[in-house]
Amino acid sequence: MTSFIHLRAHSDYSLGKSIIKIPDLINKAKADNMPALCLMDRGNLFGSLEFSMECLKNGIKPLIGTILKIDLEADTDKREPHSEIALIAKDQDGYQNLLELVSLSFLSYSDSQPHIKISRLLNYSKGLIALFNSFESPMAALIKKEQYKVAERLLEQFHNSFKENLFLELIRTEKNNWQFHEHWLLDKAFEKDIPIVATNPISFLRANLSEAHDALLCIANSSYILEDNRERSDPDHYFKNEEEMRALFSDLPEAIENTKLIALKSSVFSETRKPILPKFSHLIEDETLELQKQAIDGLRKRLNSVKYNINQQEYFKRLEFELGVINKMQFPGYFLIVSDFIKWSKGNGISVGPGRGSGAGSIVAWALEITDLDPIKFGLLFERFLNPERVSMPDFDIDFCQERRDEVINYVKDKYGAERVAQIITFGKLQARAVLRDVGRVMQIPYGLVDKICKMVPNNPANPITLSEAIALDKQLQDMCDDDPDLEKLLSISLELEGINRHVSTHAAGIIIADRPLIELVPLYMDSNSSMQTIQYSLKYADAAGLMKFDFLGLKTLTVISQTVQLIEKNRGIRINLANIDFEDKKTYQLLSQGHTVGIFQLEGAGMREAIKQLKPDFFGDVIALTSLYRPGPMDNIPSYVNRKHGLETPDYIHPSLENLLKETYGIIIYQEQVMELAQILAGYSLGEADLLRRAMGKKNKQEMDEQRAIFIERCIANEIKEQRAAEIFALIEKFASYGFNKSHAAAYAVITYQTAYLKTHYTAEFLTASMNLEIHDTSKIGMFCNDAKLFGIDILLPNINSSNAYFTVDGDKIRYGLAAIRGVGIKATVDIQEERRTAQFQNIHQFIERCHNLINKRAMENLIKAGTFDSLYPNRAELFANLKKLIRYSQSNKLEDQSQGSLFFDEENDQGLSLSAVADWEDRRKLAFEFEALGFYLSAHPLNEYQERLKKLGILSVENVLSLEIKNFYKCRVAGVVSSKKVKSSKRGKFAFLQITDTTGILDISIFNEKLLIESNDILQEGQTIICDIEIKNDENGTRMVAEKISEIHHTMKSTLCACHIYIKDKISIQEISTKVTDTGLPIKLYAELDDGSVVHFGLEKPLFIDYKGLEELKKLII
C-alpha cells in the first residue's frame, strides 16, 4: 500500500472540467495500490454515492469532498465569487454540513453562480477539513495584490474556525508558478503551526490525455483549440503515482505524509440505505388500518357500479390476500399516498390514466382508484406487481393530463412540504455523434465534413452504437481517417471524451417524496429555470440512497381526451363519462377494422393500421392482444393470431389443460401473465414462484435457466406430464417468455386506445379538433388530421380573422381553422388578436392594422395573408401582400403617435382608409402554393384537382381506390399525390425511405427500398411536391406494403401525355367568355364550333391554349 493519498480527484461530474469516469478513477487507484482516495468535484456532490459504492466494492476507503466558491463580501448576494475552498467531510457532522453547504449554494443562489458566503461557511465548519492553497483560496487574490496583512487576518479567521482541521495545500504544477505562491503559505504554516499537505489536481488519468482534456475545456467554454486567449489544460493534471509525488515534494516529505493523516481523520462517506418510506399523514396513527378501511370501502363502491356478473367473495378474498402482502412488506403508506393525489386530481377535473405498468394487476389499486381496470375480469396478476416471494419496491407509474401535471405535483409539495419533495437529476452524456460534432467544432474542421462523418455512425436511440463500434463496422470511415491526420485526431479525441457527462437535466417523470427534509439525506440542486429543488443523485443512486420515487407522467392523449369531452359538452350539451362507455360498441370496432386510426392512441402507424385492418377486431381483448404483439419479435405471430381468429388456422393450445388459459389468444402465448399461470397449471408453481421463473427467462442467465428447467420438468412429471413433453413445453414457453408483454400494462393502455377510438367514432369533429389543438405547432400532423376530417365528411373552414380563434374550434358540423396553426404567427399573438376582437369585429383591413399593429410582425402578417385569413375583409390577397410594406410603415409610425392624435390610417372625413396600390390577384395555382407555405399543406383545394380527368384517363388510382383493393399476393398500379412527409433511414443495405402522400381522398404510406430511385427522385420528393408513383402492393405475412418502383413529377408526366380538353361552342357560350378561362398550364384546349346544320368545325390555333381545374368546373359543356 502507498502512503500517499490523492485528495483532488475530479470526475466527469465536474462538468466540462474532467474527462474521468468514476469506475476508471477507482480502477486506477486500485492499480496503484492506493488505500484511500478523495473525490473532489467542483461545486457539487453529484458523484459522491457512486464513488463511495465503487470504492467500497474495490476495497478503497472513500473520502468525500468538494470545491465550493466563496463570497467574501457577506452583504452582496449578486457578486460573482472567484475564491474557492476545498472541503472534506471528516465525520458525520461534517458530512451533514457538507450536504447543507453544497445544497444551499444552489438553493440560495439559483439565479447566479452557485456559491456560499464566508459567514455561512464558518458557521457550518464543524466536522469539515479545509484545504487552502495560494491559487484559488480566499487568500489568493489578497496575496496577488500583496495585501498580506488582510490575507493573514483572513487566515486567522479560518484557523480559529477549523482549528486542527485546517491544512495549507501545496500544488506544484507547470502552469501555476508555485515557487512564487508557495513562499507565503509555508511561512504562515510554520509561524501558526498549520499543517501542510501536498495535492495534485486530477482531470485525466494519463499524461497523454491532456490534449483530449484541452478539447473538453474548449467544448465547455465555447472556444477553439487554436485560440490564444482561453482556458488551457495543465499537462500536470493527471493521476501521478506516489513515486512522482514524492519526487515533486522531496523537500517537504511531511506534505506527502499528511495526505494519509487526512485519510485517517476522515471516517464518513455517502452511504446506501434501506427504503425510507414517507408517512401518508401524521393525523393517522395506523396506516395499515387506514389502508384496509379505504380498500374495503373502495371495493364495495366499485362492485356496486359494475354491469357484469361477479363473484363478490372472489374479489374480497383477493383483496384480503393483497392487503396481507402489502402490509407485510410495509407499503401501506405508499398506496395511500398514490391514491390520495390521484383522487385529488380526479376531484379537480384532471384526467388520470386508467393505469400503467404492472400496477394495474392489483385489486387494492383498483379499489383505491389508483387504477381503473378490474384485474379479475381481465385476468391480471398481483404477483406481477408485488411478489410476496421477492421483496421489491412498488412502482406505480401514473399518467396525467399533460397540461395539468404540474398542478398535481404542486399539490404533493403543499401536502408533504416543499422541502421533502424534489425532482431527480439526470446527466446528458457525450454520445457518439454529439462528441464528434463538439470536437469537430473546437478543432474547426469544416461542418460539412464533420456532418458526413457523423452520418456514418448509425443512429439508433433504442440501442445506441458506440463510436469504436461504428469505426470497426465502417471500412470507409477507417480509410478516411488513415488518409487525413485531422480526422484521425478527431476520432482519437472523440473516443476519449465519448460517454462523459456533458450537462444536467431533470428526470421526465420521477418525483421524490421523503419522510423528512431531503437536505438531511442527500445533496440538492436547483435549476435556474425551475422553482422546485432537485436531488443531486441520478435515479439509480436515488434508489440506493433509500429514496422513494413516484412517477408523474404527462400523457398528451389524456389531454386530447379531456379537451374532447369538454368540446362535446360545450357544443352538444352532452356530458361524457368515459368510465361508463360501452366497450362492446360495434361502430367503434367497425372504425378500427376499416383502419381509420389517425389520432387513435397506439394505432396511428402505417404498419399498425394495416395489421388492424387484417385483424378486424370485434372485442376488447383483440385491442389488448394487437398492441402487445406489434413489437419486434412478437409481431411474427400476428398473421397466426389473425388466421386463427378468422378460422383459417387451428389453434394449438400446447397441452389440453391450457386451453382455458390460452383460448383468449387462440393458443398464442402473448403475455407474461400467461407464462406465470402456465407454470402454475402444469408444474404447480405458486404465482410468486412463477414470477421468479418469468424473470429468469427474461434475463437468459444460463445457470439460472438450467436450475429452473430442472425444477419445471420435475414438477411436470409429478403432475403426470412426460419428461420429454415437459422439456418441449419449457423450451416453447422460454421462447415466448423472452418477449412476452406485461398484460396489466397492455390492458390499461388499451383502455385509452379504445376511449380515443370511441370518441372519434361518435364525436369525430370534437375529437379531431382537440387532436389538432394539441399539435398546434406541427403543420404536418395538422395536415394529416385535416385530410382525415375530409374522409369523415367534415369540412375544415379556412382561417378567418373575424371567425377563427387562436385554436381550432368546432363550428356546427365543421371545424374552423385556428390562427395559431398558421406558420410564424404563434399562440400569444393570436390569443391577443382574439381578445382584441371581443370589443368588436374588424370591419376592414385598415381597422385591423390600426388595432393590432403592435401584436404581429411582418412574417406573421405575410402568412396570415397567404392563408386567406383576411379574405372576408380584403379578398385580393396579392394586392394586400404587395402593399404590406406600406401598411407596416404606417403602423410603425402609428406606434409613435399619441392615441389622442387620431389615426394615421383613416381620413376622418371619408373613413376610406389608406389607399393601396392596385395589383391583380394571384391565380389559383399561385394561391395554393402560398397557402401551402403558410399552412404546411393544401386546404382550400388540392393541386390534383386540375388533373382529375386526365388521371382517370391514364388509369391512375386514387388513394381511396388503392386502400380498398383486395389483394392476395401482389398488385401493381399508379397513384398520384402531394408529398406530405418523407423519412430517410439507413441500414447496412443502404438508404431507404418512408413516404406519405395525400390526394383528395386520403393518405397513403409508400416505402422506397431502391436507393438509386431514392437518390434520383430526391429533388421531387420534397414536401408540397405533386408526384406520380408506380407502386407494387405486396400482401404477405408481414402485412400490406406499398413499394415504389418509379417516381415522376406530375407536370412533366402530364405534358408528355396526349390528352386534351375539347370545347364545343354553342350559342350560350361565346369565344370571349372562353378566353377568360384560358391559363398558361393545365389541359390543352381543342376548340370546335357546332353549326346549325349539325356539322362541326375545328379551329386551328396560332399557339397552344390551356384550361385549369377551375375553368373546367365553370364550363358546363365539357367533353373529354
N, C-alpha and C positions, 0 to 999 in steps of 0.2 A: 504493500500500500504506500502511496505517496504521502508526503507530509505537507504538500501544497494543495490548496483548495481554490478553485476558481469561484470568485464571488460576483463577477459581472458578465454572466452569460445571457445574451439576448436571443430570444427565439423569434420566429416569424410572427408571433403575436405582438412584437414591437413593429407595428405595421409600417412598411416602407423603410425599415432600418436594419433588418436582419434577414438572411436567407436560410436560417437554420430551423428545421422542423424538430420538434421536441424528441421524438424517438431517435433521430440521428444524433442529437446532442447527448442523450443518455448513453447510446452505444459508444460514442467517442470517449466519454468519461469512463465507461467501464473498460474499454480497451486500454486506457492509460492508468488503470488501477486506482482511480481517484475515489476515495471512500465517501465523499460528500460533494455536493455541487449546489450552487445558489442560482436560481432563476431570477434575473434582474431585468424584467421587461420595462419598457418606458411608459409610465403613466397608467399602467393597468395591471390587473391580475387575471387576465383572460385565460392564461395557460396554467395557472397555479395548481389546479386539481389534476389536470392531465399530467403535468410534470411530477407531482407527488406520487401519483399512481405508477407512472413509468419508473421512477427512481426506486420505489419500494419493490417493484417487480424484479428489478435488476440488482438489488442489494446495495443501493446507494442511498445515503442519507440526504433527503431533500431540504434545502433552505429556501424560504420564500421571501423574496424581496421585490422592490420596485423602485423606480426613479421618478420622483414627483417634482413638478415645477412649483416654485415658491414665490409668493408675492411678499416682498419685504416691507411694502407700504400698507399697513393694516387698514387704512381708511380709503383705499381705492380698489374697487372690485373690477373695474374695466381694464386695468393696466395689463398688458401682455407680459407675463413674467419670463425672465430668461434664466434666472438662477435655478439650480436643480440640487436635489439631495437624494442620496441612495439610502434606502431604509431596508432593514432585515428584521423579520419577526423573531424575537428571542424566546418568548413563551406565549402562553395562551392570551394573557393580557395584551401583549404586543401584537399578536395575530389579529385580535379583535380591533385594536386601534388601527392596524394597517387596513383592515376592511373599511373602517369608518373613514379614514383619510382618503383612500382611493375612491370610495363611493362618493364622498362629499365633494371631491374635486370635480366630478361630473355633475352631480345633482345641484350643486350650488352655483355652478358657472357654465350652464349648458349653452349659453349664448356667446361664450368666449372660449379661449383655450383653457382646458381643464387645469386647475391649479389649486393650491391651498395657501391661506395666509399664514405667515410665520407664527402668529399668535395661536392659531388652531393647532399647528404642528407641535408647538411646545406644550400645549395642553394635553395632547394625545401621545406624548413621548414615552410613557411608561411601557416597559417591555419591548422597546424597539432599539435596535442597534443602528446608529447613524454613521455613514461614511462621508467625510468631507474631503474634497480634493481642491486643487487650485485652478481648475479649468471651468467647472460648471457650478460649484458650490456657491452659497450666498457671499462668501468672501472673495470669490474670483474677480468680480468686477471691481471691488474695492482695491484689491492688490494691484490690478492692472493700472488703476488710477493713482497708485501709490498712497492710498488713504489707509495707511497701516494701522493707525490708532482706532479708526472706526471698525476696521476689519477685526482688530483684536477684541474690541468690546463685543462685537457680534459673536466671535468665537467663545468668549467667556460666557455669554448668554446661553449658547448651546451646550457648553460644558456643564454649566450649572443644572441644565435640564436633563441631559442624557447621562451625565456623570461617567461611570466606568464603561458605559456602552457607546461612547463617542470614540471614533477612530479617524485618524487623519490618513487619507487614502493617497497612495503614490501610484501614478500611472506613467509608465515610461514607453512612449511610442514615438515613432519617427516624426509625426506631424505636430506633436503638442509642445515642442520646445521645453521639455520637462526640466532641463537643467536650471533654466531661469526661474520657473514657477515653484520648484520644489524647495528652494532655499528657505523661504519664509516659513513654509509648513514645518520643516524639520526644526527650525529654531523654536517655534511655538510648541512643538511636540516635546522637546527636551525641557523647555522652560516650564511648561504646565503639566508635565508628566502625562501627556496624552499618547496612547499607543499609536504606532503607525502600522499600516497594512498595505501589502502590495496586491494590486489587481491588474487585470488586462481585459479591456472590453472585448467580447467575442461576438462578432456579427457574421462570421463564416467559419467553417471548420478547418479548412486547409489554406495555406498561404496562396496557392494558385487560384483561389476563388475570389480574389479581390476584384477582378475585372467584372465578374457576374454581380458582385455586391455593388460595384460602382454603377452598373446599369440599373439596378433596383433603385438606387438613390435618385437617378435621373427620372425614372418612371414615376416615383413618388413626388418629385418636385417639379414635374413637367419641364424638364430641361433636356439638353442634348449632351451626349458624351463629349463632343468636340468643343463645347462651350468652355470659356476660360473661367468666368466668374460664377462658380456653382459649388455646391457641397460635393466633396470627393471622398471616396473610400480611403480609409487608413490601412495600408498594407499590413500593419501590425495587429489588426483586429481579428486574428484567427486564434484557434484553440491551441495555445502554446503548452508544451508539456512541462513537467517540473524542472527538468534539466535546463530548458531555455529560460524559465522564470528565475531559477537560482543564479544563472549566469548574469541575467539582467540586473538582479539585485544582490550581486555578490558583496557589495559594500554595506548592505543593510540586511543581513540574514534574518534579523528579528521580524522584518516586514513580511517575509515568507512564512515564518513560524506562526505569526499572528492570524494567518488565514485559517489555520487549524484551530486556534483558540476560538475564533468566531464560530466555527462549525460546532465546536464543543459547547459553546454558550447557547446555541440555538437548539431548542428541543420541541419545535412545533412545526406543523406543515398542514396543508389542506387535506382534510380527511373525508372519506366516504361515510355515508350514514345509511341506516335503515330508513325506509319511507317515513316522512313526517306528515301525518295526516292532519289537515286543518279541521277545526271544530265547526260544525254546522251552525250552532247558536249557543251562546253562553246562557240563554234562558232555558235550555233543555238539558236536564241532568243526565238522562239516559237515552243516547242516540239509538240504541238497539230497540227499545220500546217504541220510540217515535217512528222509526222506520217500519216496524211491524204494523203499527196503527195506520200510517199513511198507505202502506201497501195493501192491507186488507180492505180499507175503505175505498181505495182507488180501484181495486179489482172488482169489488161489488158494483161500482159505478160503471166500469167497462162492460161487465157481463149483462147488466141491465139494459144496455144500449145496443147489443149485438143483434143482428137479424138472421142468424143462422143457428142451427141446433148445436147445443153444447152439453157437456157433462160437467156441471159445476164442481163436483167432487174431484175430478181430474185436475181442474185449474187450481183449486185451493191446495191440493196435495203437492203440485209442482211449486206453488208459491211457498209453501212451508219448507220444502227442500232447499230452494234457492236462498231463502232468508237464513237458513241454518248455515249454509256455506258462506254467505256474505258476513254474517256475524262472527263466525269462526275466524275468518280472515281479517276481521276488524275494519271492514269497509262501510259500515252503515252511514257514517258521516259523508263519505264520498257520494253515495247515491242520493242522500238528502240535499247536498249542495247542488248537484247537477239538476235534480228535479226542481229545486227552488228557482234557479234562474231560467229554466225552461218554462215553468208555469208563469213566472213574471212576464216573460217575453210574449207568450200567448195571450195573457191577460191585457197586454198593451198593444195588441194588434200586430206583433212582429211575427212574420212567418218563420216557422221552425220545421226542419226536415223531419220525415217520419222515422228516421234512424239512419245509422251509417256504421259499417263495420259489424263485428260480431255481437255488439251490444244489443242488437235487435232480437237476439235469441233469448233474452231474459224476460220472464213474465213479471218480475219485480219492476223492471224498467218500464214495461207496458202499463202496469198498474200506477206507477208514479208519473206517467205522461212524459217520460224521457223518450220513449219511442211510441209509434202509433201503429204497430203491427202485432197482431195476435200470434205469438210464437208457436202455440199449439196448432192453430189452424194451418199454418204454413210449414209445420214440421221443422222448426228452428230449435237448435240445441243450446242450452245454457252453458254446458261444459266447453263449448267452442269459445265462450267469452271468459268464464271463470272456471278453471279446472280445479276441483277440490283435491286432486292428487298432485297438483303442481302449483305452488303459491306464486302468483304473479299479480302485478298491479292491474286493476280495472282501467279501461281506457275508452271512455265514450268520446267519439268524435261527433260534434253537433254542428249541423248546418243551419245557418240563419240567413234571412233576407240580407243580401249583400249591402244594401243601402242603410240598414239599421243595426248591423252587427255591433257597431261601436256603442250604441245605447245599452246593449246587454253588458258589455264589458264595463261601462261606467256604473251600471247597477251593481255589479260584483265589487267594484272598487269602493263604492259607497257603503255596501253592506259589510264587507270584511276589513275595510281600511286600506287606503291607497298605499300605505307603507308595507302591506302584506301581499300586494298583488303586483305582478310585473310581467313584462314580455320576456321572451327568450332571445338571446343574441344569436346571430348566425355569421359565419365568416365566408365571404366570397373569395374564391381561390383563383390563381392564375392558371386557367386550363390551357390546353394545347394551342388552340387558335388565338386566344387572348394574349398569351405570353409572346407569341410570335409577332403579333401586331404591336404590342408595347415595346418590345426590344427593337423591332424594326424601326419604330418611330424615333427612339432615342439614338439609334445608330444612323438615322437619316437616310435609310435605304428607301428608294422610290416606292411610293404607296402601291402602285400597280404591281410591282414585283413581289412585295410582301403579301398583297392580296392573292396573287397567284399561288404562292407557297401555302398560304392558309387554306385555300380551297383544295389543296392536295391532302389535307388532313380530314378524313371522314368525320362528318358532324352527326353524332348520334347521342342526343341528350340522355336517352334512357340508359345507354351503356357507353359512356364516353371512352374514346380511344386515347391512349397516352401518346405523347409526341414521339417517344422512342419506338412505340409500336407502329406509328404511322410511317416513320422513316424506314423501318425494317420492311414494311409492306410495299413501299413505292420506289422502284428502281430509278424512275425518272428524277425523283427528289434527291436520291443519293448522287446521281450523275451531276445534277445541277450544282450541288454543294462541292463536289470534287473539282468542278471547273471554276468556281467562284469563291475566293477566300472570304469575302464579306458574308456570303450566305452560309459558309461553314461556321463562321464566327456567330452569326445569328442563331444557328441551331445549337451550337455548343453552349452559349449563354442561356438560351431559352430552356434547354434541358436542365440546367442548374436551378432555374427560377420556377419551373413548372410545379404547380401544386402548392406553392406557398400562399399564405393568407394575404389577400390584396386589400380588402375593405370589410367593413362590418355592416350588417343589416339586422333585421328582426325576423323571427320565425313568423310565417304567414298566418298561423292559427293559434299556436301554443300560448297559453296564459298560465302563470304560476300563481297558486293561492297557498299561502303558508299560515301556520298557526301562531306566528309571531312576526315582528318586523323583519323583513328579509335582510336588512343590513347586518343583523346579528348572525346570519348564516352564510351569506355569500357576498362577494363584491358586486356593486351595482354600477350601471352605466346609464347615461341619459343622452338620447339622440336629440340634436338641436331642433329637429322637425317633429318631435313628439312631446306630448305632455305626460307621458307615462314612463316610469322607470323600467329598466331592462336589467336582467341578471347578466353578469359577465361570462357565464358559462354557456356553451352550446348545449343542445338538448341531451346529448349523450352524457355529459358531465353534470347537467342539472339532475338527471335521474340518479347518477352516482352520489350526488350530494344529498339525496333523500327528498328532493322537492317534488311536489305533486303537480303534474301538468293537466290542464283542461283545454281541450281543443274547441275553439270558437271559429268555425269556418264560415266564410261568406260565400253563398252559392247563388249565382246570378239567376238561375232558373227559378228559385224561390221568389226572387223579386219580380220576375216575369209573371209568375202565378199570382202573387199578391196584387200587382197592378192590373192584371186581367180581371180579377174578382172585383176590384174597385170600379173598373170601367163598366163591367156588366151591371153593377148596382146603379151607377150614375146614368147609364144610357137606357137600361131596360127596367130598372126598378126591381131587379131580382137579386136577392142576397144568396150567394152560393156558399154552402158549407161542404168543403171538399171531403170531410170525413164521412159524409153521407152519400156521396155519388155512387152510382151503380157500376160496379166493377165487371158486370156482365153485359154492358151496353153494346148491342150489335153494331150500331152505327160507328162507334169508336173503333171496333175491331175491323170494320169494313174500310175505314180510312187508313188504318195501318196496313191492311192487306193490299191496298192499292199503292202503297209506297209514298203516300203524301206525308212524309216525315220531316219536312223542313220546319225547324223550330222545336221538334219533339226531343226532349231530353234523352240522350244516349243513342238516338236513332238517326241522326242527321247525315252521317257519312254516306257516300255513294254505295260502298260495299254493303253497309248495314241495310240500306234501302232495298238493294237487290235481294238480300237474304230474307228480309221480312216479307217481300212480295212472294217469294217462293214458299215461305213458311205458311203464310195466310193464318195468322194467329186467331183463335176464337175463344181463348180463355186466358186468365191472368198468368197461369203457370207457363204459357208459351213465352210471354214477355220476359219473365224471370230467366227462363232457360236460354233464350236467344242472347240476352245481354251478358250472360255468363259464358256462352260458347264463343261469342265473337271476340276472340283474342288469339294471338299466335299460339298454335298448338291445338287447343280445343276446337278451333274453327274447322278443323279437318272433319269433325263429327257432325257439322251442320247438315251436309247432304243426307247422312243416315237418319238424323233426327227428323228432317223434313219428309223423307221417304217413308219412315215408319209411322209418322203421324198420319200420312195420307194413304196408308195401306199398301204402299209399293214395296215394302220390305218388312220381313218378320222380326219383331223384337227378340233379342237374346237376353234373357234375364240371369245368365251366368249359372244360377242354381235355383231350383224351384222355390226354396224358402225366401228368395229375394224378390219375388215378383211384386208383392205389395209395395216394397220399398222403391223399386225401380220402375214401376208402372207409369208413374207420373212423367218420367223422362224416356219412356219407350226402351228401357233396358240400358240406356247410356248413362254411365256414371259422370255426372256433371259437377256435383257439389262435394265439398269437403265433409259436410254433414252426412252424406250418403256413405262415404268411406268409413266414418265412425260407426254408423248404425249397421253397416255390413259386417264390420268386425264384431259388433255386439251379437248379431244374429248367428253368424257362422261359427265364431270362436269363443263366444261367451265373455267378451271383454266388457268391463264397465265402460260407460261413456267417457269417464276420466282417463282410463287406460287407452281407450280408442283415440282420444285426442293426442296422447303421447305417441301412439303409432302414426297418426297423421303427420305430426311434426317431424318424426324420424324420416318418414317417406319424403317429406318436403326438403329436408336437409341433405338427403342422399349420402349420409355417412355410412360407409360400408360395414364397419364393425357393428354399429348400432342396428343397421338393417339386417345383418346376419342374425343378431340376437332376436330381433322382432320376428323374423321369418320362422325361426325355430319355435318360438312361443306360439305363433299363429297356427302353424301346422300341427303342433302337439295338441292344441285346444280344438282344432277342427276334427282331428282324429277322435278325440274324446266325444265329439258331437256327431260321430258316425259318418264323417266325410273322409274318403280315402286319401291317403298321403299324397299320391300323385295329383289328384284333383285339387287338394288343398294348396299344393305348391303352384299349380297353374293359376288358381284364383288369386293367390298372393301376388304373383307376377303381373296379373292383369290389373289388380287394384293399385299396385305400385306404379304402374304406368299412368293410370288415371289420376292418382293422388298427387303426382308431380305437378299437375296443372289444374287440379280441381279448384273450383271457385267457392268462396265463402257465401253460402246461400243467404245467411242473415243480411249481409250487405246487399247482395243481388236483389233480394225481395224488397228491401227498404227502398232502394233506388228505383226499382221497377214501379213502385207506387208513384214516385214523382214522374216517371215516364208516362204512366197511364193518366195521371192527372193532366199533364200537358196535352196528351192526345185527346182526352175528353173535352177539355176547354176548346181546343182547336176545332173539334168536330161540331160542337154545339154553339160556340160563341167565337166564330172564326175572326171576325173583324176586330173584336176586342183583344183576342189573343195575339194576332199579328201586329196590332198597334202597340201593345205592351212590349212585344219582342223587338220591334224596331226602335222603340224608345230606349231600350237597354243597349242598343248598338248604334246610338245616335251619331257616333264619330266614325263608324265603319261603313263607308258607302257601298262596299262590295256586298256586305251582308244585307244592307237595306235593299239593294237591288234584287237580291235573292228573295227577300220577303215580298217585295212588290210584285215580282213575277209570280210568286206563289199565290198572292192575293188574286191576281187576274185569273188563275186557274180555278179559283173558287167563285168567280164571277163578281169579285169585289173591285170596284173602281178606285184607283188612287187619284185623288184630286190634286191638281197642280198647286204648288205653293202660291199663296195669295196674301199680300201684305195686310189686307183687312180681315181675312178669314182664318189664316193659319196662326197657330200658336208656336211657341218655341219647339214643343214636342209634337209628335203625331197625335191626332185626335180622331175619334170616331164621329162621323158626320152622317147620321141616318144609317143607311146600309153601305156607306162609303167610308174611306179613310182619307183624311185631309193631311197633306204633306207637312212635316214640321220644318220650320225655318232653320232650326239649329242643325239640321242634317245637310244643309247646303254647305258645300266646301268653303272654308275660310271665313265663315260667319261667326260661329261659336255660340255657346249657351248664353253667356252673360248678355251679349248684345241683343239677342233675340228675346230674352226674358224682359230686358229693359224696353224694347220696342213694344212687346205685348202689354207691358204695364202702361206705357205712354198712350196706347190705343184705348185704354179703359176710359179715358176722358172723352174721347171722340174719335171716330174713324177718320182715316186720311181721305181727304176729298180729291187731292191731285198730287202729283209728284213733287211739286214745289212745297206743298204743305208738309209732306213727309220730310224733305230735306230741312225745312225750317224747324221742325220739331225734334228731329232725330240726328241732326248733323254731328252731334258730339258722341253718338253711340256707335257709329260704324266707320271703318276705314275704307280706302279706295278699293282694295281687293274684295272686301265683303260686298261692297256696292256693285262691283262688276259681276260677281257671281249671282247676286240677287236678280240683276237684270237678265243675265243669261238663262237663269232658271225660270224666267217668266213671272217672277214674283210681283212685278208692277203692271202686268198686262191689264188689270182692271182699271188702273189709273192712267196708264200711258201705253197703249198697245204696240206702238212702234219701238221694238227693242233696240234696233240698230241706231235709231235717232237718239234714244236715251243714252246708249253706250257711247256714241260719238261725242255727245255733249257733256260727258261725265266730268271731264276736267274743269269745264266752265262751272258746273254745279258745285264741285268741290271747292274751287277757288272762291266762289261766293259764300259757301258755307263757312270756310275758314275766316273770311272777312267778317262774317256774321258773328263769329265767336268773340270778336273784339268789340263788337257793338254792345252798348248797354240795352237791356230789354226795353227800356222806355223810349228808345230812339226809333222803334219800329223795325220793320223787316226790310232787308236788302233784296229779298226775293219778290216782294209784292208791291205793285203800284196801288196805293191806297184808293185811287180814284176808280180804276177799272178792274183791279184784283185779277189781272190776267197772268201775273207771274212773269218770271224771267223768260224772254224769248229764246228758243233753242233753234240752232241751225237745222234746216230741213235735210233729211237723209232718207233714202229709200230703205224700207225694212229688209231684213235678211230673208233670203229664200228659205224654203222649208228645210232643205238638207243642211244648210249652214246653221239654222236654228237648232236642229237636232244635235249637231256637232257641239255647239256651245252649251246646250242643255247637258250633254254628256260630261263636258268639262266641269260644270257646276255641281252636278248630282252624282257623277260617277257611273251612270247608266242612263239608258233611254227610258223616258217616262211617258211623254205625251204621244209619241208614235214610235215606230220601230224602223230602222233602216231597211229591213227586209220587205216592208210594205210595198215599196215601188217595184219589187221584183217578183211579187207573188205569182202573177200569171206565168211569167217565164219559168219560175222554179217548178210550177206544176207541169209545164210542158216538157221540162228536162227530167222529170221523174224524181226530183229532189224531195225527200220526205220531210215533213215537219217533225219536231221533237215529239209531239203528241203521238204521231203515227209510229215513230220508232219505238217509243216506250210501250205501245200497245201490241207490238208484234209478238206472236207466239213462236218461238224459235226452238227447234230441237237441238241442233248442234251449232251450226254457224250460218250466217247470212250476211251478204254484202249489200250496202246501199250508200246513198249520198245524203248528207244533211247540210243545211246552211244555218249560220247563226252568228251572233256577235260574241266575241271573246269577253267573258266576264272575269275569268281568273285563270292563272297559269302557275303551276308549282313545279319547278325543275328540281330533280333529285339525282344523286349519283350512286352508283354501285360498282362492283368490280367489273361488271359487263359494260359499263359506260353510263352516259346520261340518259335519263328518261323524264317524262313529264306527265302531269295530270292536268287536263284542260277542262274548263267548264264553258259551254256556250249556251246562249239563250236565243230563242226566237219568240214569235208572238204567242206560242202555245206552251212553252215550258223551258226547263233547264235540262241540259244533257251533259253527263260526265264522259269524257273521252280520254283514253290513255295513249301516249305516244312512246312506244318502246324502240322505235327506229331512230338511233342517234343522228344518222345522216339527215333524215327527214326533219328532225327537230332543229338541227343547225340551219338547214336550208330555208326553213319556214320561220326562222326566228323574227325577222322583221315584220311579218304579218301576224305573228302570234302575240300581239300586244293588246292590252285592254282597250275595248272600243272598236277594234278592227272587225270587219264583217268578212267571214270566210265561208268557203265551201269545202267540206271534208268528206273524202271517201273513207268509209269505215267498214270494218269487219266485226260483226256482232258474234261473240263467242259465248256459248252457253254450255258449261260443263260443271263438274263437281265443285268448282270454286265460285260458281255463280255466273251472272251475265256480265260480260265486259265489252265495251266499245273500244276498238283499237284502230287508230288512224293509219291509213295506208297512203293517202295523198292529201295534200292541203293546198288550197289556192285562194287567192284574193278574189272576192266576188265580182268586182268591177271588171277585172281582167277576163274572168270567165264569161261574164255577160257580153262583153264586147266581141268575144270570139264566137258567140252563139248566134246562129241565124234565127232571129225571132223578131217580129215587128208588130206594131200596132196599126191595124187597117181601119181608117176612119172614112166613113161614107157620109158625104154632105147631102143633107136634105133641106127642105125649106126652113125647118126650125133652127138649124144651126148655120150661122154664116161663117165665112172664112175668117172674118175679123174676130169673131168670138173664139175660134180655134187658135188663132195666133196668140191670144193672151195666155193660152195654156202651154205654149212651147217652152221647153227648157234646154239647157246645154247637155244634160245627161238623162238617162232613163231608157225607155223603149224607143227604138227608131220608128218614125211615123211614115206610113204609106197612105197617100191621100187620094180619094176617089170621089166622083160625083155621079149620082144616080139621076138619069134623065127621065123625062116624062114617059118616054116610050119603053122604059124598063132597062134600057141599056146602061152600061157603066163605063165611065171614062176615068183612066188613071192619069194623075198629074205628075209630070216629071219635075223634080225639084233641083234647083241650082246647087244647094248644099243640104247635108243631112239635117233633119229636124227630129227632136226627141220630145217625149212627154213623160212626166213623172207620175208617181202614185196618186198625188192629189188631183192632178189633171184627169187621170183616168176615172177617179171617183166622180168627178164633176160631169164628165161626158157620159151621157146616157146611152148613146148609140155606139157601142164598142164591140167590135168583132175581132177575135184573135185568130 
